[in-house]
Amino acid sequence: MTAFEQSSGGREPVEHLRPGTLLSPRSTARPPARRIPVAVYAEDLILHAGLVQQLRQRPEVELLTLDASDGAVVSLTVADRLNESVVEHLRRLQRGGTVRVGLVVGHFEPSGLQTVVECGVAAVLRRCDADQDRLVHLVTALANGEGVMPGDLLGQLLDHVGSLQRTMLDPRGLTLSPLTTREAEMLRLVADGFDTSQIAARTAYSERTVKNVLHEVSTRFGLRNRAHAVGYAMRHGLI
């Protein structure tokens, strides 16, 4: 097992001012955004070094040493394939329950999809796609409580969830979705470009009801507007 890495960062220079000195608008600046603490795991030293090299160049990320890994917000595991050792590591992270987990993998069998979901992996990225920008996007999404997955894997996951819903939950009147049937239907219509009056006509609800339903969805999930609500629902496989 390899060690985690830590990037070095310098301190911003501080300008010392005499009492009573006024700062001009030009001299005031926002404090730098907090860097996301990231722990990296890989059995292979070369894989580990490659991922660390990509991330240590980015100011958004703070790479942690092994001793400091308990403070990680995001944990990235990089592997050639999903073998028993990698799965056990992911399960240990899941049992810890303190970090958001991402997997960067070279070869991924479709049969492994359920395993990584069961291990609490919230983001998957193929190594061939793992450039700096995609890695930082993955880390940022994880830190924000979002998920990231290649389109083909997401499609397989949605098919699996749909099959589970139809065969196991529908007969019992249960659902996996936090959206009601009406909410999901209205979000699908928004995604298809329909406005409030058109949605009302299609669903046989009043325009006021349509507005209230969509507003309730946005409020419940802390979303900014309809477009954000549609994007959230699509990313999480709710519509």
Disulfide bonds with the S-S distance in Angstrom:
none
